Amino acid sequence: MFKFDWKPFVLSVLALSLLSACDKKNGGDNQAIHSSTEFAVASNASAMPSTTINGPTITINTARGEMIVPENPTDVAVFDMATLDDLQALNVVVKGAPKKVLVPYLQDKLKSVSNVGTLFEPDLEALNALKPQLIIIAVRSAPKYDVLSALAPTIDMSDNGQDLIGDGLKRLDTYGRLFKKEAEAQKLHGDIQNLLNETAQAVKGKGNGLILMVNAGKLSAFGSSSRFGWIHTQVGVPMADSNIPAAPHGQSVSFEYVQKIDPDWIFVLDRTAAIGEEGKTAQAVLDNELIRQSKAWKNGHIIYLSSAAYLAAGGVQQIKTDLTNIKTAFNK
């Protein structure tokens, strides 16, 4: 194993901390760091790892191009909740991850891992002690790529947040190859594709929809080009408002706006609850005179997305959970 020399990285850590500070101010809400919906190879990408690899290797597609990494690594550190979701579904052991993960169904997996910092601030000392064979990062942790790749082979599995299910399936297939779990990944892929087809069939001809995020009592609307746009583009729910601009954090809107648009269905993400902050629930915020006048409220057509739709977007269980909830609601 290589020895980690702290000195070359002091300036890098300081500089990259500044880069991530802005993201933390926004609650880790930056979902558009990379722009590859298929983990396409970047024009200046290098397939060579920055650290020495002992043993068999495999070439996989990442957000930064094709990368050569250890095949079926046993000591893996993960800084991405969607990846934790996928690896849990594939029964892959993870040795290190941030312990403060608020996705309920990932809690058991995290009991046995070593704490290696947060999604935004990796603990370099803990990682050096763990000596991972592979580090997996994505959008929230992507700014730390240079520091982490100097510690161990590191892959960036970010996507652009505009093709949640498609990118999620590509990432699942990649992990199946990487960890020699092709059969398991293929079955999960098929299950999700079937569920997507069933959900798309369920929503046909049953009205339009508006996607809202509720955060600290305020509303933001998201369109087809957003991180939640899969509801429109992949599930097939028509947009109640086709003029919502593409914006990483959504378009700030009012209760009057919702009343005016008057959607048939409202899809709600409760960000306050998802990140564990105190405050009114989304249900309480939306329970007001203006929202109660909408067709969606009157018909009981309010669908609450899982907290994982914000924290572990594109993970196996997240996709299954939200598609199932949508299918069930539209089949009533």
C-alpha positions as CSV (number, residue, x, y, z in Angstrom):
1,M,0.0,0.0,0.0
2,F,1.1,3.6,-0.6
3,K,1.9,6.0,2.2
4,F,-0.1,9.2,2.4
5,D,1.9,12.3,2.7
6,W,-0.2,15.1,4.2
7,K,2.0,18.1,3.1
8,P,1.1,18.2,-0.6
9,F,-2.5,18.3,0.2
10,V,-2.8,21.1,2.7
11,L,-3.3,23.8,0.1
12,S,-5.7,21.6,-1.9
13,V,-7.8,20.9,1.2
14,L,-8.1,24.6,2.0
15,A,-9.0,25.6,-1.6
16,L,-11.5,22.9,-2.0
17,S,-13.1,23.7,1.3
18,L,-13.9,27.1,-0.1
19,L,-15.4,25.5,-3.2
20,S,-17.7,23.4,-1.1
21,A,-18.7,26.1,1.2
22,C,-21.2,27.6,-1.3
23,D,-22.8,24.2,-1.7
24,K,-23.2,23.7,2.0
25,K,-25.0,27.1,2.3
26,N,-27.5,25.8,-0.2
27,G,-28.1,22.7,1.9
28,G,-26.1,20.4,-0.4
29,D,-28.6,21.2,-3.1
30,N,-26.2,21.5,-6.0
31,Q,-27.3,18.7,-8.4
32,A,-25.7,20.0,-11.6
33,I,-22.0,19.9,-11.1
34,H,-21.6,17.4,-14.0
35,S,-23.4,17.3,-17.3
36,S,-23.2,13.7,-18.4
37,T,-26.5,11.7,-18.6
38,E,-24.6,8.6,-19.7
39,F,-21.3,9.1,-17.9
40,A,-19.9,10.0,-21.3
41,V,-16.1,10.1,-21.7
42,A,-14.8,13.6,-21.3
43,S,-12.5,14.9,-24.1
44,N,-9.6,15.3,-21.7
45,A,-10.3,12.3,-19.5
46,S,-7.6,9.8,-18.7
47,A,-8.3,6.2,-18.0
48,M,-5.2,5.9,-15.8
49,P,-5.7,6.0,-12.0
50,S,-3.8,8.5,-9.9
51,T,-2.7,5.8,-7.5
52,T,-1.2,2.3,-7.9
53,I,-3.6,-0.6,-8.2
54,N,-2.5,-4.1,-7.2
55,G,-4.5,-7.0,-8.7
56,P,-7.2,-7.3,-11.4
57,T,-8.6,-4.1,-12.8
58,I,-11.7,-3.1,-14.8
59,T,-12.5,-0.1,-16.9
60,I,-15.8,1.6,-16.2
61,N,-17.6,4.7,-17.3
62,T,-17.8,7.6,-14.9
63,A,-18.8,11.2,-14.9
64,R,-15.1,12.1,-15.6
65,G,-14.6,9.6,-18.4
66,E,-13.5,6.0,-18.5
67,M,-11.5,4.9,-15.5
68,I,-9.4,1.9,-14.6
69,V,-10.2,0.7,-11.1
70,P,-9.7,-2.4,-9.0
71,E,-12.1,-5.2,-10.0
72,N,-14.5,-6.3,-7.2
73,P,-12.8,-4.2,-4.5
74,T,-13.4,-5.3,-0.9
75,D,-12.5,-2.1,0.9
76,V,-14.8,0.6,-0.4
77,A,-15.5,4.1,0.9
78,V,-18.7,5.7,-0.3
79,F,-19.6,9.4,-0.3
80,D,-23.0,9.2,-2.1
81,M,-26.3,8.1,-0.7
82,A,-27.7,6.8,-4.1
83,T,-24.6,4.6,-4.3
84,L,-25.2,3.3,-0.8
85,D,-28.7,2.5,-1.8
86,D,-27.5,0.6,-4.9
87,L,-24.8,-1.3,-3.0
88,Q,-27.2,-2.3,-0.3
89,A,-29.5,-3.7,-3.0
90,L,-26.6,-5.6,-4.5
91,N,-25.4,-6.9,-1.1
92,V,-22.0,-5.3,-1.5
93,V,-20.1,-4.6,1.7
94,V,-19.1,-1.0,2.3
95,K,-16.2,-0.3,4.7
96,G,-16.5,3.5,5.1
97,A,-19.2,6.1,4.6
98,P,-20.5,9.3,6.3
99,K,-22.4,8.1,9.4
100,K,-24.8,11.1,9.4
101,V,-27.1,9.8,6.6
102,L,-30.8,10.6,7.1
103,V,-32.2,8.0,4.7
104,P,-34.1,5.6,7.0
105,Y,-33.6,2.4,5.0
106,L,-29.8,2.9,4.9
107,Q,-29.4,3.0,8.7
108,D,-28.8,-0.7,9.2
109,K,-26.1,-0.7,6.5
110,L,-24.3,2.2,8.2
111,K,-24.1,0.4,11.6
112,S,-21.0,-1.6,10.5
113,V,-19.1,1.0,8.5
114,S,-16.3,3.3,9.6
115,N,-17.2,7.0,9.8
116,V,-15.2,8.8,7.1
117,G,-16.5,12.4,7.5
118,T,-19.5,13.9,5.7
119,L,-20.6,14.2,2.1
120,F,-19.0,17.6,1.9
121,E,-15.9,17.2,4.2
122,P,-14.2,13.8,4.0
123,D,-12.1,12.8,7.0
124,L,-8.7,12.3,5.4
125,E,-7.2,10.8,8.6
126,A,-10.0,8.3,8.9
127,L,-9.7,7.4,5.2
128,N,-5.9,7.0,5.5
129,A,-6.4,4.6,8.3
130,L,-9.1,2.7,6.4
131,K,-6.8,2.4,3.3
132,P,-9.7,1.9,0.8
133,Q,-9.2,0.1,-2.5
134,L,-11.8,2.4,-4.0
135,I,-13.6,5.6,-3.1
136,I,-16.9,6.4,-4.8
137,I,-18.2,10.0,-4.9
138,A,-21.0,11.9,-6.6
139,V,-22.6,15.3,-6.9
140,R,-22.3,16.5,-3.3
141,S,-18.8,15.1,-2.7
142,A,-17.5,15.7,-6.3
143,P,-15.6,18.9,-5.4
144,K,-13.3,16.7,-3.3
145,Y,-12.2,14.5,-6.2
146,D,-8.6,15.7,-6.5
147,V,-7.9,15.3,-2.8
148,L,-9.6,11.9,-2.6
149,S,-8.1,10.5,-5.8
150,A,-4.6,11.2,-4.4
151,L,-5.5,8.9,-1.5
152,A,-6.9,6.0,-3.5
153,P,-8.6,5.2,-6.8
154,T,-11.7,7.4,-6.9
155,I,-14.7,7.4,-9.2
156,D,-17.1,10.2,-9.7
157,M,-20.6,8.8,-10.4
158,S,-22.4,12.2,-10.7
159,D,-25.1,12.8,-13.2
160,N,-26.8,16.0,-14.3
161,G,-30.1,15.4,-12.4
162,Q,-32.2,15.4,-15.6
163,D,-32.6,11.7,-16.3
164,L,-32.9,10.2,-12.8
165,I,-34.2,6.7,-13.7
166,G,-32.1,6.3,-16.8
167,D,-28.9,7.4,-15.1
168,G,-29.8,5.3,-12.0
169,L,-30.1,2.2,-14.2
170,K,-26.8,2.9,-15.9
171,R,-25.1,3.3,-12.6
172,L,-26.7,0.1,-11.3
173,D,-25.4,-1.8,-14.3
174,T,-21.9,-0.4,-13.8
175,Y,-21.9,-1.5,-10.2
176,G,-23.0,-4.9,-11.2
177,R,-19.9,-5.2,-13.5
178,L,-17.6,-3.6,-11.0
179,F,-18.6,-5.9,-8.1
180,K,-19.3,-9.0,-10.1
181,K,-23.0,-8.8,-9.4
182,E,-24.2,-8.7,-13.0
183,A,-27.1,-11.2,-12.4
184,E,-28.4,-9.3,-9.3
185,A,-28.1,-5.9,-11.1
186,Q,-29.8,-7.3,-14.2
187,K,-32.8,-8.5,-12.1
188,L,-33.1,-5.2,-10.3
189,H,-32.8,-3.3,-13.6
190,G,-35.7,-5.4,-15.0
191,D,-37.8,-4.9,-11.9
192,I,-37.4,-1.1,-12.1
193,Q,-38.1,-1.0,-15.8
194,N,-41.3,-3.1,-15.4
195,L,-42.4,-0.8,-12.5
196,L,-41.7,2.2,-14.6
197,N,-43.8,0.8,-17.5
198,E,-46.7,0.0,-15.1
199,T,-46.5,3.5,-13.5
200,A,-46.4,5.2,-16.9
201,Q,-49.5,3.2,-17.9
202,A,-51.3,4.1,-14.7
203,V,-50.9,7.9,-15.2
204,K,-52.1,8.0,-18.8
205,G,-55.1,10.3,-19.3
206,K,-55.5,11.1,-15.6
207,G,-54.5,14.8,-15.6
208,N,-51.5,17.0,-15.3
209,G,-49.1,17.6,-12.4
210,L,-47.1,20.2,-10.5
211,I,-43.9,19.3,-8.6
212,L,-43.4,21.4,-5.5
213,M,-40.6,21.5,-2.9
214,V,-41.5,22.8,0.5
215,N,-38.6,24.2,2.5
216,A,-38.9,26.3,5.6
217,G,-42.5,27.2,4.7
218,K,-41.7,28.4,1.2
219,L,-42.5,26.8,-2.1
220,S,-40.4,26.0,-5.2
221,A,-41.8,24.6,-8.4
222,F,-39.8,22.2,-10.6
223,G,-40.2,21.5,-14.3
224,S,-39.3,18.8,-16.8
225,S,-35.6,19.8,-16.9
226,S,-35.1,19.6,-13.2
227,R,-33.9,16.9,-10.9
228,F,-37.5,15.8,-10.4
229,G,-38.4,16.1,-14.1
230,W,-38.5,12.3,-14.4
231,I,-42.1,12.5,-13.2
232,H,-42.9,14.3,-16.4
233,T,-40.3,13.0,-18.9
234,Q,-40.1,9.3,-17.8
235,V,-43.3,8.6,-15.9
236,G,-45.3,10.7,-18.4
237,V,-47.4,13.1,-16.2
238,P,-48.1,16.2,-18.3
239,M,-46.9,19.5,-16.8
240,A,-49.5,21.8,-15.3
241,D,-47.3,24.7,-16.1
242,S,-45.0,24.3,-19.2
243,N,-43.2,27.6,-18.5
244,I,-41.3,26.6,-15.4
245,P,-37.6,27.5,-16.1
246,A,-34.8,25.0,-15.7
247,A,-33.2,25.9,-12.4
248,P,-31.2,23.7,-10.0
249,H,-33.1,25.0,-7.0
250,G,-36.5,25.3,-8.6
251,Q,-38.6,28.4,-9.3
252,S,-39.8,30.2,-6.2
253,V,-43.6,30.3,-6.3
254,S,-46.5,31.4,-4.1
255,F,-49.7,29.7,-2.8
256,E,-51.5,32.0,-5.2
257,Y,-49.5,30.6,-8.1
258,V,-50.6,27.1,-7.2
259,Q,-54.2,28.2,-7.0
260,K,-53.9,29.9,-10.4
261,I,-52.2,26.9,-12.1
262,D,-54.8,24.6,-10.4
263,P,-53.0,21.3,-11.2
264,D,-54.8,17.9,-11.2
265,W,-52.0,16.4,-9.2
266,I,-49.4,17.9,-6.9
267,F,-46.1,16.0,-6.2
268,V,-44.5,17.2,-3.0
269,L,-40.9,17.0,-1.6
270,D,-40.6,18.0,2.0
271,R,-37.0,19.2,2.1
272,T,-37.2,20.4,5.7
273,A,-38.1,16.9,6.9
274,A,-35.7,15.3,4.5
275,I,-32.6,17.0,6.0
276,G,-33.8,16.7,9.6
277,E,-34.5,20.4,10.3
278,E,-37.2,21.6,12.6
279,G,-40.2,23.4,11.2
280,K,-43.7,22.8,9.8
281,T,-44.2,19.7,7.8
282,A,-45.1,20.0,4.1
283,Q,-48.6,18.8,4.9
284,A,-49.1,21.6,7.4
285,V,-47.7,24.2,5.0
286,L,-50.0,23.2,2.2
287,D,-53.0,23.0,4.4
288,N,-54.2,26.6,3.7
289,E,-57.2,28.2,2.0
290,L,-55.5,28.8,-1.3
291,I,-54.2,25.2,-1.8
292,R,-57.5,23.8,-0.6
293,Q,-59.1,25.4,-3.6
294,S,-57.1,23.4,-6.1
295,K,-58.4,20.3,-7.9
296,A,-55.5,18.3,-6.6
297,W,-56.4,19.0,-2.9
298,K,-60.1,18.6,-3.4
299,N,-59.6,15.2,-5.1
300,G,-57.0,13.9,-2.7
301,H,-54.3,14.0,-5.4
302,I,-51.4,15.1,-3.3
303,I,-48.5,12.7,-3.6
304,Y,-45.5,13.0,-1.2
305,L,-42.2,11.9,-2.6
306,S,-39.8,10.0,-0.3
307,S,-37.0,11.9,1.5
308,A,-34.7,9.7,-0.5
309,A,-35.9,11.4,-3.7
310,Y,-33.9,14.4,-2.4
311,L,-31.1,12.6,-0.5
312,A,-30.5,9.4,-2.5
313,A,-32.0,10.3,-5.9
314,G,-31.5,7.5,-8.4
315,G,-30.9,4.7,-5.9
316,V,-32.7,1.4,-6.4
317,Q,-35.0,1.6,-3.4
318,Q,-35.6,5.3,-3.9
319,I,-36.8,4.7,-7.5
320,K,-38.9,1.7,-6.5
321,T,-40.5,3.5,-3.5
322,D,-41.5,6.6,-5.4
323,L,-42.7,4.8,-8.6
324,T,-44.8,2.5,-6.4
325,N,-46.4,5.4,-4.5
326,I,-47.2,7.2,-7.8
327,K,-48.6,4.1,-9.4
328,T,-50.7,3.3,-6.3
329,A,-52.1,6.8,-6.1
330,F,-53.1,6.9,-9.8
331,N,-54.7,3.5,-9.7
332,K,-57.1,4.4,-6.9
